[in-house]
Every structure is written in C-alpha cells, then in structure tokens.
Amino acid sequence: MEVDESSPEEKMLQLPDSFVTFLIQNGLDPAIYKQSDSTPRYIRIKPGLEHHVPEIEAEINCTLERLSWLPNFYFLPPDIRIASSKAYQDGKIYGIDAASGAAVSALGISSGDHVLDLCAAPGAKLCFILDLLGSSGSVTGVDIAKHRLAACRTMLLKYKLGEHCRLFVADGTTFSLPPVRVKQGESTLEGNSEVYKEWNSRRPWKERKRALKAKETVGPQLFSRTEDPELIFYGSETGVIGLSKDAMYRKMTDDGIFEGGYDKVLVDAECTHDGSIRHIQKFEQWGWETLQRRVLDAERTDEITVLQLQLLTNGFRLLKANGSLVYSTCSLTVAQNEDVVEKFLSQNTSAELVEIGPAKDWPCRSGRIPKTLRFDPSTSCTSGLFVAKFTKLAM
Ligand SMILES: C[S@@+](CC[C@H](N)C(=O)[O-])C[C@H]1O[C@@H](n2cnc3c(N)ncnc32)[C@H](O)[C@@H]1O
C-alpha cells in the first residue's frame, strides 16, 4: 500500500483561466477542482465477501467507511492506493464512484433482466450491473473502442463476472442485435449452419483471415462505422453457445423490439468528462492544451451532443415496452444533459421521464428538468454525474 504524502499546498492545481471561466459559466465552483483530495475514493466489495472487511482494512492500512445510501459501497481517503492490494488483485473489490453506482441503481435491475449497456468500456458500471443481476438474465456490453472493450473483458475475467455477459465492438448509434431469450427446452440451433462453441480468446483461423481481409479492404482504421458488430466475448450463460451465427446477427425489427427488446438499457454516453474531478486533474500530466481541445472546444461539444442524442435514441429504440432506460453523463453542462433530454423527448412520443425512487436518500439535487438528477462534486462528495430515467410507453 502507498500513501501520498505531499503537503496541501502541493496538492493545489493551477487551472487554466479558460477552464475556470467554463466552470463559472456552468455554475460550478473551481475550488473543488483545484484540490486533489476533495473527493473520497469509493470501492465496492463483491456481494458475499463483506466478512473480508477487517482483512482488507489491515492490508490497506485504513478504515473502510460504509456508504449509507448504496449497499456494499465503502469510501476511503483519496490518497490510499488499492491497486497493489491483494483484495484488489484477487477481484474481491473494485473501484467505482458512488455516483456511477447510483446511475446503475436507478435502472432497478431485477433478476432475469436482459440489460444493454450501450457505452460499456472500461466497464465499472457493467461489473456492477452483473453483480446485481446474479445468476439469471444477461448483459450485452457495446462500445466503439476495441482497446477499451478489451480492457473491459479483462475486468470481467478478473472479477469472474462474465458468465452472463456478451461484449460487442460496435457503434451504439446503429447497434441492432436483440438479447438472446432462450426458453427452457428450446434449442437455439438452426439447420446446419455454423454455431458458437465455448468462448475461446483465440478466434478461429478462418475468422481471423476474414477480419484481416476486411481490414486490408477498408484501410487501417480501428473501427469502421458500417462494419458488423464484432463479438469479442461471451459467457457460458448468455445463450450464445449453440446459437447459429445467422441467428446471432439477426437484427431486431421495430415490431419485434416491443416484446423482444431489452428490459433495461444504460446509455452512459461519451461526454466531455468535465464533472469528473479525477479526469480533469489528469490534464496536468496530459497538458492543459489537450483540455482546451477535448473539453472546451465548442465544435467538439456540438459533435458530442449530436452523438449523445443518437446514442440515447438508439438505446431507447432497443428497449422493450414498459422497460427502463437510464441516460447518464459525467459532464455537468446543460448542453450535454437537459438539452439532450429535451430534444429526445420532443422526438419520441413513447418516451416518458420517470422519477428515480431511491434518489430521495442520495446526496444529489434535481436537474433543470424535474425528475432528472445532478450529483454536484461540491455537495455530493462524489464525482459529477447527470442521470435521467425513461420508460417506454406501450402505445
Ligand atoms: C463515459 S465512457 C463509458 C464508461 C463506462 N460506462 C464505465 O462505466 O466504465 C463513454 C464510452 O463511450 C464510447 N463510445 C463513444 N462513441 C461511441 C459510439 N458511437 N458507440 C458506442 N460507444 C461509443 C467510448 O469509447 C467510451 O468508452
């Protein structure tokens, strides 16, 4: 275990003026971004392993404080590093901010749900969803960045959470594959077509050759927006094993989605991350000019809000009737949150904003639109997060 022993003055960050102006314009207090120890670190202990708390405390040499409003969440001082601890390496604990935990809790996951996580990587929320789901149902994780989704797969294997999970490298704005709903005693096997066998990290030679050929034809880019979703992981309980490839890649029709769509959808959309204090503080190493390009550039923000609306719209399309969708971002700007929600509602008459019941006990406040929530870093002791929950009306 390592402890950061720098003095309070050394921990104060010098933020660029343009970012300070951005924070003030968005009603945020710059002081909280300047202090590296302003928010605690949160961990979740895997259910059933709570009795290991004393052992974990002895190992990291600090007390774990239980968070009153989220089960199995604990907080610890921000300067305690957990990565070298045995509990972390053995997959007993994982780091996840409490506000992120709240966004997942807002989904109201029940056993047997088929859940879609449309922007899944690197996977902290996906792990929490799988933890809540237990031993039935499935989670489909989608992300456009293959290297980030590969990291997510490593996490699933480390925490032994992959049995009910599939991971697709795909564009969430067009992804259209339904969950596999296997009724007991019903075979998913169709005719004599090629079927999925037990998951293997090495793809068959034929498939690798096909992928290489496709890459040569389209050039060296990481992901082509028109490419079919690439399945990079599936667990033994996802219904994939024994399924024909044709059946797996059969897209959902709008009529089919009503009954066969996902029960719950999480759209934790790509954003400028300005609510995440830890993320912003990393720009000290990456260079503040990068912050200008990634966070403050108006043109990029415009592109991002278009992407967010497309992700939300497609996530909602894949939701079954009466299902629940949560939209979240770790930006605190109105443009990426309330404005996206407003536009989405005006274009989707079957979408209804719903109250997030447990939020009455959470340290958050209402967003500019009633029923939406904002975790403010300055008052919540969490990273910043915007959360909105919708249901699909059966029309
Ligand atoms: C805020 S992060 C998601 C964090 C994740 N939910 C977690 O808890 O670890 C946003 C993610 O959206 C992904 N993304 C960006 N554009 C996308 C698209 N068109 N389709 C799917 N994913 C996309 C990014 O690669 C990034 O991993």
Ligand as a Chemical Component Dictionary entry (heavy atoms), coordinates in Angstrom:
data_LIG
# 
_chem_comp.id                   LIG 
_chem_comp.type                 NON-POLYMER 
_chem_comp.pdbx_formal_charge   0 
_chem_comp.three_letter_code    LIG 
# 
loop_
_chem_comp_atom.comp_id 
_chem_comp_atom.atom_id 
_chem_comp_atom.alt_atom_id 
_chem_comp_atom.type_symbol 
_chem_comp_atom.charge 
_chem_comp_atom.model_Cartn_x 
_chem_comp_atom.model_Cartn_y 
_chem_comp_atom.model_Cartn_z 
_chem_comp_atom.pdbx_ordinal 
LIG C1  C1  C 0  -18.273 7.625 -20.330 1  
LIG S1  S1  S 1  -17.483 6.352 -21.179 2  
LIG C2  C2  C 0  -18.360 4.940 -20.576 3  
LIG C3  C3  C 0  -17.916 4.480 -19.220 4  
LIG C4  C4  C 0  -18.475 3.112 -18.830 5  
LIG N1  N1  N 0  -19.920 3.088 -18.868 6  
LIG C5  C5  C 0  -17.993 2.676 -17.469 7  
LIG O1  O1  O 0  -18.741 2.699 -16.501 8  
LIG O2  O2  O -1 -16.825 2.280 -17.357 9  
LIG C6  C6  C 0  -18.106 6.510 -22.800 10 
LIG C7  C7  C 0  -17.761 5.386 -23.731 11 
LIG O3  O3  O 0  -18.497 5.593 -24.949 12 
LIG C8  C8  C 0  -17.756 5.002 -26.002 13 
LIG N2  N2  N 0  -18.303 5.499 -27.293 14 
LIG C9  C9  C 0  -18.061 6.647 -27.952 15 
LIG N3  N3  N 0  -18.759 6.685 -29.095 16 
LIG C10 C10 C 0  -19.491 5.554 -29.159 17 
LIG C11 C11 C 0  -20.395 5.008 -30.094 18 
LIG N4  N4  N 0  -20.731 5.655 -31.220 19 
LIG N5  N5  N 0  -20.923 3.786 -29.840 20 
LIG C12 C12 C 0  -20.588 3.100 -28.702 21 
LIG N6  N6  N 0  -19.722 3.576 -27.795 22 
LIG C13 C13 C 0  -19.190 4.784 -28.006 23 
LIG C14 C14 C 0  -16.330 5.422 -25.693 24 
LIG O4  O4  O 0  -15.420 4.565 -26.343 25 
LIG C15 C15 C 0  -16.300 5.303 -24.168 26 
LIG O5  O5  O 0  -15.767 4.053 -23.783 27 
# 
loop_
_chem_comp_bond.comp_id 
_chem_comp_bond.atom_id_1 
_chem_comp_bond.atom_id_2 
_chem_comp_bond.value_order 
_chem_comp_bond.pdbx_ordinal 
LIG C1  S1  SING 1  
LIG S1  C2  SING 2  
LIG S1  C6  SING 3  
LIG C2  C3  SING 4  
LIG C3  C4  SING 5  
LIG C4  N1  SING 6  
LIG C4  C5  SING 7  
LIG C5  O1  DOUB 8  
LIG C5  O2  SING 9  
LIG C6  C7  SING 10 
LIG C7  O3  SING 11 
LIG C7  C15 SING 12 
LIG O3  C8  SING 13 
LIG C8  N2  SING 14 
LIG C8  C14 SING 15 
LIG N2  C9  SING 16 
LIG N2  C13 SING 17 
LIG C9  N3  DOUB 18 
LIG N3  C10 SING 19 
LIG C10 C11 SING 20 
LIG C10 C13 DOUB 21 
LIG C11 N4  SING 22 
LIG C11 N5  DOUB 23 
LIG N5  C12 SING 24 
LIG C12 N6  DOUB 25 
LIG N6  C13 SING 26 
LIG C14 O4  SING 27 
LIG C14 C15 SING 28 
LIG C15 O5  SING 29 
# 
